[in-house]
Amino acid sequence: MQDGFFPDVVGLDGMHFGKAVCIITGASKGFGRCLAKEIALLLKPGSVFVLVARSGDKLRDLQAELAATRAGKAGLITRCVVADLGVKDDVERVLQEIREASSDTDIDQLLLINNAGSLGDISRYAKSFTDLHEVNAYLSFNVSSALSLTAGVLEVFSRRQGLRRCVVNVSSLCALKPFPSWVLYCTGKAARDMMFRVLAEEEPNIRVLSYAPGPLDTDMQVEARTSSADAGLKRSFSAMHSQGGLLTCEESCSKLLKVLLKDEYPSGTHLDFYDV
C-alpha cells in the first residue's frame, strides 16, 4: 500500500489508476454504476469522477453513495451531469463539466468509459425501419455521441508527458454477430467497435479497448428476453436466465479492471468477458 491512496485500494498485485480523471457514461445503473463503485477504490485522493446519465435521481444516489465510502471521505471528487447524449447541447454540457474537472493538471491518467447505450426497438425486423428520423435518433445516442464525446475529451486532455490516456468502449457480442430483430443494436455496436479501432490506429499513444461484458443480469437483459421479435432469441435468453447463465455486473467489472490494470491488450482490440 502506497501512502496517499485510499485505505481499501486492492488492485491487481497492488496496481491502481493513480490520480485520475475518470469519465463514465451511462453511470446511473447496471454496469456503469458498478464500474464507478469499483474504480473508486483504485484511485488516488484528489481524483475526479465525471458521471453521466439521463437519470438525475439515480446519479445523485450514486454520488451520495460514493461520498460515504472511504474513497469519498479521502478526497474523491464526484461531478454528476444529467444529460441525453443524443442531444448536441447535452454533449457540450458534459464537455464543459470535463473542462472544469481538467483544471488540475497534476493527474496521472485519463480514463474515459463509453458505456451509455440502448437496445432500440427489438420488437421489429430490419425491413420495418423506414423512418429515417427513428434510425438517426438511435444512432445519434448510441454512435455519434460516443465519437463526439471522445473527440472532445481528447481535445481537453491533449497529449503531454506523464499523462496516460485510456478510452474504453463497452461493446457486445452483437458487434460481431447478427441477432435477428436487433438491427439497431447490432449496427450501433459494430460501428462503435470500428470507430475505436480507427482511433487506436490514428493515436498509438492512446490505449483503446472495446470490452464486451457478457450476458449481464440487468434491465437490458429483461428487455431482451421479453421484447425480442425473434422467438429463438427469446427462448435462448429465457433459458440463460432460468439456468443461471447470466453474469453479475461485479463479475464482469472485475475482469475489465484486471485487463486495464495489467495493460497487456493490443490497443483497439475487442475483448469478450469469456476471452479473458
C-alpha positions in Angstrom: 0.0 0.0 0.0 1.5 3.3 -1.0 1.0 6.4 1.1 -1.8 8.7 -0.1 -4.0 6.1 -1.5 -7.5 5.1 -0.4 -7.3 2.7 2.6 -9.3 0.0 0.8 -7.5 0.1 -2.6 -6.8 -3.5 -3.5 -5.8 -3.7 -7.1 -4.2 -6.4 -9.1 -0.9 -7.0 -7.3 -1.2 -3.6 -5.8 -1.8 -1.8 -9.1 -4.1 1.2 -9.3 -5.0 4.1 -11.6 -3.2 6.8 -9.7 -4.6 10.3 -9.6 -7.1 10.3 -12.4 -10.0 11.9 -14.1 -12.5 9.1 -14.8 -15.5 9.8 -17.1 -18.3 7.1 -17.2 -21.4 7.5 -19.4 -24.5 5.5 -18.5 -23.3 5.6 -14.9 -26.6 5.6 -13.1 -27.4 1.9 -13.1 -26.2 -1.6 -14.2 -22.7 -2.0 -15.5 -21.8 1.7 -15.4 -22.8 2.1 -11.8 -20.8 -1.0 -10.8 -17.8 0.4 -12.6 -18.0 3.7 -10.7 -18.1 1.9 -7.4 -15.2 -0.4 -8.2 -13.0 2.1 -9.9 -13.4 4.5 -6.9 -11.3 2.1 -4.8 -8.4 2.2 -7.3 -7.9 6.0 -7.4 -5.6 8.3 -5.6 -7.2 11.1 -3.4 -7.9 14.2 -5.5 -9.1 12.1 -8.4 -12.2 13.3 -10.2 -15.2 11.3 -11.4 -17.5 12.8 -14.1 -20.6 10.6 -14.1 -23.1 11.0 -16.9 -26.6 9.6 -17.3 -30.1 10.6 -18.1 -31.5 9.8 -14.7 -30.7 12.6 -12.3 -32.1 10.9 -9.2 -30.1 7.7 -9.7 -26.9 9.7 -10.4 -27.4 11.7 -7.2 -27.9 8.5 -5.2 -24.7 7.1 -6.6 -22.9 10.4 -5.8 -24.1 10.2 -2.2 -23.1 6.5 -2.0 -19.6 7.3 -3.3 -19.2 10.2 -0.9 -19.9 7.9 2.1 -17.2 5.5 1.1 -13.6 5.7 2.3 -12.7 6.9 -1.2 -15.2 9.8 -0.9 -14.0 10.7 2.6 -10.4 10.7 1.5 -10.9 13.2 -1.3 -12.6 11.7 -4.3 -14.4 14.4 -6.2 -17.6 13.3 -8.0 -19.3 15.5 -10.6 -22.7 14.4 -12.0 -24.1 15.5 -15.3 -27.7 14.7 -16.2 -27.6 14.5 -20.0 -29.1 12.9 -23.0 -26.1 12.1 -25.2 -28.3 12.0 -28.3 -28.7 15.8 -27.9 -25.9 18.1 -29.1 -26.3 20.7 -26.3 -26.2 17.9 -23.7 -22.9 16.6 -25.1 -21.5 20.1 -24.9 -22.6 20.4 -21.3 -20.8 17.2 -20.4 -17.6 18.5 -22.1 -17.9 21.8 -20.2 -18.0 19.8 -16.9 -15.0 17.9 -18.1 -13.1 21.1 -18.9 -13.8 22.3 -15.4 -12.6 19.0 -14.0 -9.4 19.2 -16.0 -8.2 22.4 -14.3 -5.9 20.3 -12.1 -3.1 19.3 -14.4 -1.5 17.1 -11.8 -3.1 13.9 -12.9 -1.6 10.6 -13.9 -4.4 9.2 -16.1 -7.5 10.0 -18.1 -9.9 7.1 -18.2 -13.0 7.5 -20.4 -15.5 4.7 -20.4 -18.2 5.0 -23.1 -20.8 2.8 -21.5 -24.1 4.6 -22.4 -26.3 2.7 -24.8 -29.8 1.4 -25.6 -31.2 -1.7 -27.3 -33.5 0.3 -29.5 -36.7 -1.3 -30.8 -36.1 -5.1 -30.8 -39.7 -6.0 -31.4 -39.4 -5.5 -35.2 -37.3 -6.7 -38.0 -34.9 -4.7 -40.2 -37.4 -4.2 -43.1 -39.7 -2.2 -40.9 -37.3 0.6 -40.2 -38.4 3.0 -42.9 -38.5 6.1 -40.6 -35.2 7.9 -41.1 -35.7 10.1 -38.0 -36.1 7.0 -35.8 -32.9 5.4 -37.1 -30.9 8.7 -36.9 -32.1 9.3 -33.3 -30.9 5.8 -32.3 -27.5 6.3 -34.0 -27.1 9.8 -32.6 -27.4 8.5 -29.0 -25.5 5.2 -29.5 -22.8 6.0 -32.1 -22.4 9.7 -32.9 -22.3 10.9 -29.3 -19.6 8.4 -28.5 -17.4 9.8 -31.3 -18.1 13.4 -30.5 -17.7 13.0 -26.7 -14.4 11.0 -27.1 -13.0 13.6 -29.6 -14.0 16.4 -27.2 -12.4 14.7 -24.2 -9.2 14.1 -26.1 -9.1 17.8 -27.0 -9.4 18.7 -23.4 -6.7 16.2 -22.3 -4.2 16.6 -25.1 -1.0 14.6 -25.1 1.6 15.6 -22.5 4.4 14.0 -20.7 3.3 11.7 -17.8 -0.4 11.6 -18.8 -1.7 8.2 -19.7 -4.9 8.2 -21.7 -7.2 5.3 -21.9 -10.5 5.0 -23.8 -12.9 2.1 -23.2 -15.8 1.2 -25.4 -18.4 -1.0 -23.8 -19.2 -3.4 -26.6 -21.1 -6.6 -27.2 -21.1 -9.9 -29.0 -23.6 -8.1 -31.2 -20.7 -6.1 -32.6 -19.5 -9.3 -34.2 -22.6 -11.5 -34.7 -26.0 -10.6 -36.2 -29.0 -11.1 -34.0 -32.4 -11.2 -35.8 -34.7 -8.3 -34.8 -31.7 -6.4 -33.2 -30.7 -4.5 -36.3 -30.2 -1.1 -34.5 -28.3 -2.6 -31.6 -26.0 -4.8 -33.8 -25.4 -1.9 -36.2 -24.6 0.5 -33.4 -22.2 -1.8 -31.6 -20.4 -2.8 -34.8 -20.0 0.8 -35.8 -18.6 1.7 -32.4 -16.1 -1.1 -32.5 -14.7 0.1 -35.8 -14.7 3.7 -34.6 -12.4 2.8 -31.8 -10.2 0.6 -33.9 -9.7 3.6 -36.2 -8.9 5.8 -33.1 -6.3 3.2 -32.0 -4.7 3.3 -35.4 -4.6 7.0 -35.6 -3.4 7.6 -32.0 -0.9 4.9 -30.9 -0.2 6.9 -27.7 -3.8 6.3 -26.5 -4.8 3.0 -25.1 -8.1 1.9 -26.6 -10.2 -1.2 -25.7 -13.6 -2.5 -26.8 -14.9 -4.8 -24.0 -17.9 -7.0 -24.3 -19.1 -7.6 -20.7 -21.1 -10.8 -21.5 -24.7 -11.5 -20.7 -25.3 -9.3 -17.6 -28.3 -9.7 -15.2 -29.6 -6.1 -15.9 -32.7 -4.3 -17.0 -31.5 -4.6 -20.6 -31.4 -8.4 -20.3 -35.0 -8.3 -19.1 -36.0 -6.3 -22.1 -34.0 -8.8 -24.4 -35.9 -11.8 -23.2 -39.4 -10.2 -23.1 -39.4 -7.9 -26.2 -37.3 -9.6 -28.9 -39.4 -10.2 -32.0 -37.3 -13.3 -32.8 -38.7 -16.3 -30.9 -35.4 -18.2 -30.9 -33.7 -15.3 -29.2 -36.4 -15.1 -26.6 -36.1 -18.8 -25.8 -32.3 -18.5 -25.6 -32.3 -15.5 -23.3 -35.1 -17.0 -21.1 -33.2 -20.3 -20.8 -30.0 -18.4 -19.9 -31.9 -16.6 -17.1 -33.6 -19.7 -15.7 -30.5 -21.8 -15.8 -28.3 -19.3 -14.0 -26.3 -18.4 -17.1 -26.3 -14.6 -16.5 -23.3 -12.8 -15.1 -23.4 -10.2 -12.3 -22.1 -6.8 -13.1 -19.5 -7.3 -10.4 -18.1 -10.4 -12.1 -17.7 -8.6 -15.4 -16.5 -5.4 -13.9 -13.7 -7.3 -12.1 -12.4 -8.8 -15.3 -12.4 -5.5 -17.2 -10.5 -3.8 -14.4 -7.9 -6.6 -14.3 -7.4 -6.1 -18.1 -7.0 -2.4 -17.7 -4.6 -2.6 -14.8 -2.4 -5.3 -16.4 -2.4 -3.2 -19.6 -1.3 -6.0 -21.9 -4.0 -5.9 -24.5 -3.4 -4.8 -28.1 -4.8 -1.2 -28.4 -8.0 -1.2 -30.4 -8.8 -4.9 -29.8 -12.2 -6.3 -29.0 -12.2 -8.5 -25.8 -15.1 -10.5 -24.5 -15.6 -11.5 -20.9 -15.1 -15.1 -21.9 -11.8 -14.3 -23.7 -10.1 -13.1 -20.5 
